[in-house]
Amino acid sequence: MRFLTFLAGRETRYGAVVDERVVDLSERMPEYPTLRHVLDAGALVRAQDVAVSASADFDLDDVTYLPPVPNARKIACMGAVYPDRARPLSDSERSPYPSMFLRTRESLVGHGQSVLKPPETDQLDYAGEIVVVIGKEGRRIPESRAMEHIAGLTLMNEGTARDWMRRGEHGVTQSKNFECSGSLGPWLVTRDECPALDELVLTTRVNGELRQEGFTADVRFPFTRLVSYLSTFMRLTPGDLIATGTPRGTGDELTPPRYLQPGDTVTISVPGIGTLENPVEAETTE
């Protein structure tokens, strides 16, 4: 089932998509204020049962999408997952471990909302990624049991100010966390309805032009290994998000580089999960 967080009028709500319409679960499950609280309580199956037995409340076109889990405790982003992401490497150069960094909740907007190009950069880049949503708490999770801790999947445009990435010796954190510079959504697709994790195909288009195509069958670190690896040093909790890396084809890798400009539209799609689409606007400053 697909679960989403949305605005109806000025109120933030969460619900499920049934027959391409939205069932408002925040009205029917008031003991859980947000979708993360549903995940905390292990009540996702109950939420599915409530959704299928209820009448829909909204058309999809009548709601404003927010990040599916807008109050995630942790947003971990993984790098060096797809083969030869930045440049060809010999076996001796490859690290046996993925790289990682953290994003803030404020750096992400929902499906359909504008990604903001800050005035401090001329190198805002896109990066299409599949995101694992944690559904069960765990620490030192064996890879063989990692699937038990995955609630489902969503998508991310892991926007990056590339020039800020080169500021200082370690510029990753600041380059990845400009407010509203990336996006998440459109919804959480539960694990039982997702295609097999090693059979996903991710594409990113800018203004309709194909820029990225990645196959999870080719990744160096399967999603279950990422879950296990992260849980070695941090306790994973329900609603935590793991962005699982991006394939080749970001704007910074093109010759010449092609960065996002106001008026562009970024479209990230994975069959079986959905499509995350966002226009790009210039951020206004007061």
Backbone torsions as a table, in degrees:
resi	resn	phi	psi	omega
1	MET	NA	153.8	178.5
2	ARG	-101.8	125.6	177.6
3	PHE	-114.4	142.5	-178.4
4	LEU	-142.0	160.1	171.2
5	THR	-115.0	137.2	-170.3
6	PHE	-152.3	165.4	171.1
7	LEU	-101.3	130.7	169.9
8	ALA	-119.7	108.4	-166.9
9	GLY	68.0	-123.7	178.3
10	ARG	-108.1	6.2	-176.5
11	GLU	-99.2	134.1	176.0
12	THR	-83.6	127.9	-177.9
13	ARG	-136.2	168.8	171.8
14	TYR	-132.7	156.9	-177.6
15	GLY	-167.3	-166.2	-178.5
16	ALA	-131.3	150.5	177.4
17	VAL	-93.8	119.8	178.1
18	VAL	-129.5	121.1	-178.9
19	ASP	53.9	41.8	176.6
20	GLU	61.6	25.2	171.0
21	ARG	-131.2	166.0	-172.8
22	VAL	-105.1	125.3	171.0
23	VAL	-95.3	123.1	-178.4
24	ASP	-79.4	106.1	-179.8
25	LEU	-86.3	-21.7	178.7
26	SER	-64.3	-27.3	175.6
27	GLU	-76.9	-32.8	-173.1
28	ARG	-95.7	-15.1	178.8
29	MET	-131.3	61.5	-172.5
30	PRO	-65.6	-14.9	178.1
31	GLU	-70.8	-13.0	178.1
32	TYR	-116.0	103.0	-173.9
33	PRO	-64.7	-30.6	-177.1
34	THR	-139.9	169.5	177.0
35	LEU	-62.7	-32.2	177.1
36	ARG	-64.5	-35.9	177.0
37	HIS	-66.7	-33.2	173.7
38	VAL	-62.2	-45.0	178.7
39	LEU	-65.3	-41.7	178.1
40	ASP	-55.1	-40.6	-175.3
41	ALA	-85.0	-1.7	-176.0
42	GLY	64.8	31.9	-172.3
43	ALA	-104.7	20.6	-177.4
44	LEU	-65.7	-38.4	178.6
45	VAL	-65.1	-41.2	176.7
46	ARG	-61.9	-40.4	178.8
47	ALA	-61.9	-39.0	175.9
48	GLN	-61.6	-43.8	-179.7
49	ASP	-63.8	-41.5	178.7
50	VAL	-63.6	-41.8	-176.3
51	ALA	-64.1	-44.0	-175.1
52	VAL	-73.7	-17.2	-179.8
53	SER	-97.8	2.7	-175.2
54	ALA	-111.1	161.3	172.7
55	SER	-85.3	145.8	-178.3
56	ALA	-70.4	152.8	-176.9
57	ASP	-110.4	-28.1	-174.5
58	PHE	-141.2	150.7	165.4
59	ASP	-79.7	151.3	179.7
60	LEU	-59.5	-33.8	-178.8
61	ASP	-72.6	-11.0	-175.8
62	ASP	-97.0	-0.3	-179.1
63	VAL	-113.9	156.1	173.7
64	THR	-102.9	119.6	-176.4
65	TYR	-73.1	137.9	169.3
66	LEU	-114.8	166.0	172.0
67	PRO	-51.3	135.9	-174.6
68	PRO	-55.0	-40.3	173.8
69	VAL	-116.9	86.3	-173.4
70	PRO	-73.3	-13.9	-177.1
71	ASN	-119.5	37.9	176.6
72	ALA	-58.1	139.9	178.7
73	ARG	-72.2	-36.6	-178.3
74	LYS	-139.2	141.0	173.7
75	ILE	-126.7	101.1	-178.1
76	ALA	-99.7	129.3	-179.5
77	CYS	-114.9	129.7	-174.1
78	MET	-105.0	144.6	178.5
79	GLY	-124.8	168.9	179.0
80	ALA	59.4	34.3	-178.1
81	VAL	-90.4	-45.9	178.4
82	TYR	-82.1	149.2	-175.7
83	PRO	-66.1	139.6	175.2
84	ASP	49.7	44.8	-176.5
85	ARG	-58.3	-47.7	-177.2
86	ALA	-103.7	-40.3	-179.6
87	ARG	-161.7	156.2	177.8
88	PRO	-62.1	136.4	-179.6
89	LEU	-125.0	144.5	172.3
90	SER	-76.7	163.1	179.4
91	ASP	-59.0	-34.2	-178.5
92	SER	-71.1	-23.2	-179.7
93	GLU	-86.3	-20.2	-174.6
94	ARG	-74.3	135.1	172.7
95	SER	-81.2	143.2	176.5
96	PRO	-77.7	3.5	-177.7
97	TYR	-128.2	149.8	174.8
98	PRO	-74.4	159.6	169.8
99	SER	-91.0	164.9	179.9
100	MET	-156.5	159.1	174.0
101	PHE	-154.6	172.1	-177.7
102	LEU	-115.3	144.5	172.5
103	ARG	-111.3	158.6	174.3
104	THR	-94.5	157.1	178.1
105	ARG	-63.1	-34.3	-175.9
106	GLU	-71.0	-11.1	-179.2
107	SER	-83.5	-2.9	-173.2
108	LEU	-123.2	139.6	173.6
109	VAL	-115.2	172.7	-178.9
110	GLY	-88.7	173.0	176.1
111	HIS	-55.4	133.7	177.5
112	GLY	86.0	-17.3	178.2
113	GLN	-83.2	160.8	-176.2
114	SER	-79.8	128.9	165.5
115	VAL	-78.4	134.6	-174.4
116	LEU	-100.9	128.0	172.9
117	LYS	-88.2	112.0	-177.1
118	PRO	-71.9	151.0	-179.2
119	PRO	-68.3	-13.5	-177.3
120	GLU	-80.5	-4.6	-178.8
121	THR	-138.0	145.6	169.8
122	ASP	-109.6	12.5	-174.3
123	GLN	-130.4	46.0	175.4
124	LEU	-72.4	123.7	-174.9
125	ASP	-115.8	160.0	176.0
126	TYR	-103.8	160.4	172.9
127	ALA	-160.3	106.3	178.6
128	GLY	-74.6	132.8	-178.0
129	GLU	-144.3	149.2	169.8
130	ILE	-91.5	138.2	-174.9
131	VAL	-118.5	128.0	173.1
132	VAL	-86.3	131.0	175.5
133	VAL	-105.8	122.2	-178.6
134	ILE	-76.0	136.9	-179.9
135	GLY	-117.8	-9.2	-177.0
136	LYS	-144.2	132.6	-178.5
137	GLU	-63.3	147.6	176.2
138	GLY	-172.5	152.7	175.0
139	ARG	-135.9	139.9	-177.2
140	ARG	52.6	55.1	-177.1
141	ILE	-79.9	124.0	175.0
142	PRO	-64.0	144.3	179.1
143	GLU	-57.6	-33.2	-178.6
144	SER	-66.1	-16.6	-179.1
145	ARG	-116.8	8.8	-175.1
146	ALA	-63.8	-33.8	-178.9
147	MET	-60.1	-29.3	179.2
148	GLU	-63.9	-19.3	-175.2
149	HIS	-101.8	1.1	-178.6
150	ILE	-99.5	120.3	176.4
151	ALA	-79.9	-36.1	-178.1
152	GLY	170.9	-163.2	-174.5
153	LEU	-130.6	153.4	169.3
154	THR	-144.7	-171.1	-175.3
155	LEU	-125.4	155.7	179.1
156	MET	-139.9	139.8	160.3
157	ASN	-96.9	104.8	-172.1
158	GLU	-88.2	70.6	-173.2
159	GLY	-60.7	143.0	-173.8
160	THR	-140.5	133.9	169.9
161	ALA	-87.1	96.5	-169.9
162	ARG	-61.5	-37.2	-179.6
163	ASP	-66.9	-32.0	176.4
164	TRP	-71.8	-23.3	176.4
165	MET	-65.0	-24.2	-177.6
166	ARG	-98.6	6.0	177.9
167	ARG	-87.6	122.5	-177.5
168	GLY	77.9	177.7	-178.1
169	GLU	-76.8	-26.6	-178.7
170	HIS	-136.6	87.6	-172.7
171	GLY	-101.0	13.3	-173.5
172	VAL	-64.4	-47.9	-172.5
173	THR	-58.9	-50.4	-177.9
174	GLN	-67.7	-32.7	-178.3
175	SER	-70.1	-22.4	-174.3
176	LYS	-100.1	-1.0	-168.0
177	ASN	-127.5	21.0	170.2
178	PHE	-61.8	139.7	-176.8
179	GLU	-58.6	130.4	175.9
180	CYS	61.3	29.2	-178.3
181	SER	-90.0	-6.1	178.1
182	GLY	-139.5	-177.5	-177.6
183	SER	-146.1	162.7	-176.3
184	LEU	-145.2	135.0	176.1
185	GLY	144.5	-158.4	2.6
186	PRO	-77.5	-20.6	-175.4
187	TRP	-153.2	172.1	170.6
188	LEU	-94.2	121.0	174.7
189	VAL	-97.4	122.4	-175.2
190	THR	-65.5	152.0	-173.8
191	ARG	-54.4	-37.3	-176.9
192	ASP	-68.2	-18.8	-179.7
193	GLU	-105.5	-4.3	179.0
194	CYS	-79.0	147.5	168.4
195	PRO	-61.7	167.3	176.3
196	ALA	-55.8	139.6	-173.3
197	LEU	-62.7	-23.9	179.7
198	ASP	-97.2	16.0	179.5
199	GLU	-125.0	18.8	-176.2
200	LEU	-88.2	146.2	177.0
201	VAL	-124.9	119.6	-177.6
202	LEU	-107.5	132.2	174.0
203	THR	-126.8	146.4	173.7
204	THR	-126.0	129.3	176.7
205	ARG	-122.6	143.8	173.3
206	VAL	-118.4	117.7	-176.3
207	ASN	54.2	36.8	177.9
208	GLY	86.0	-10.2	-179.2
209	GLU	-87.7	125.9	179.5
210	LEU	-66.7	123.3	178.9
211	ARG	-113.6	-35.6	-177.3
212	GLN	-132.6	142.8	170.6
213	GLU	-144.8	120.0	-177.0
214	GLY	-131.5	145.3	-177.6
215	PHE	-119.8	122.3	-178.2
216	THR	-67.9	-14.4	173.8
217	ALA	-64.3	-19.7	-174.7
218	ASP	-100.0	-5.2	-171.3
219	VAL	-65.7	149.8	178.3
220	ARG	-75.7	-29.5	-177.5
221	PHE	-127.6	103.8	177.6
222	PRO	-57.3	156.5	-177.4
223	PHE	-57.9	-38.1	179.7
224	THR	-63.8	-33.8	177.4
225	ARG	-70.0	-36.6	177.5
226	LEU	-62.9	-43.1	178.3
227	VAL	-60.2	-47.9	-179.3
228	SER	-62.4	-44.9	-178.2
229	TYR	-61.7	-49.4	-179.4
230	LEU	-61.5	-39.1	-176.5
231	SER	-70.7	-9.4	175.8
232	THR	-64.5	-39.5	-174.5
233	PHE	-117.6	-8.1	175.1
234	MET	-136.6	144.0	177.0
235	ARG	-78.3	120.2	176.2
236	LEU	-82.8	134.8	-176.9
237	THR	-126.9	157.7	-178.3
238	PRO	-54.6	134.9	-179.2
239	GLY	91.6	-12.3	175.0
240	ASP	-60.6	147.3	-176.3
241	LEU	-117.0	135.0	176.6
242	ILE	-123.3	106.1	174.7
243	ALA	-79.7	124.5	-162.8
244	THR	-96.6	22.6	175.3
245	GLY	95.6	162.5	-175.7
246	THR	-123.6	145.9	176.5
247	PRO	-79.6	176.6	178.2
248	ARG	-61.7	155.5	174.8
249	GLY	115.4	9.0	174.4
250	THR	-64.3	161.0	-177.5
251	GLY	-59.2	-32.4	-178.7
252	ASP	-68.4	-22.0	-177.0
253	GLU	-90.3	-10.5	-178.7
254	LEU	-79.4	160.2	179.9
255	THR	-122.8	108.9	-5.2
256	PRO	-74.5	166.2	178.4
257	PRO	-58.1	147.2	-179.9
258	ARG	-130.9	102.9	-176.8
259	TYR	-95.8	165.1	-177.7
260	LEU	-73.6	143.3	178.4
261	GLN	-128.4	153.3	174.6
262	PRO	-53.4	135.0	-176.4
263	GLY	101.1	-16.5	176.2
264	ASP	-72.5	159.9	173.6
265	THR	-129.8	128.7	179.4
266	VAL	-107.1	128.7	-177.9
267	THR	-126.5	118.4	-179.2
268	ILE	-115.6	127.9	-174.8
269	SER	-135.7	144.1	169.8
270	VAL	-139.7	116.5	176.4
271	PRO	-55.7	133.3	-178.0
272	GLY	93.3	-14.9	175.9
273	ILE	-114.1	-51.5	178.0
274	GLY	142.2	-163.2	-178.3
275	THR	-130.2	128.8	176.1
276	LEU	-109.2	117.6	-176.8
277	GLU	-130.0	135.4	-177.9
278	ASN	-144.5	133.4	168.7
279	PRO	-76.4	161.0	177.6
280	VAL	-110.5	130.8	176.7
281	GLU	-126.1	156.0	172.0
282	ALA	-76.3	133.2	176.2
283	GLU	-73.5	132.5	176.9
284	THR	-92.5	144.1	179.3
285	THR	-113.6	147.6	-178.9
286	GLU	-83.0	NA	NA
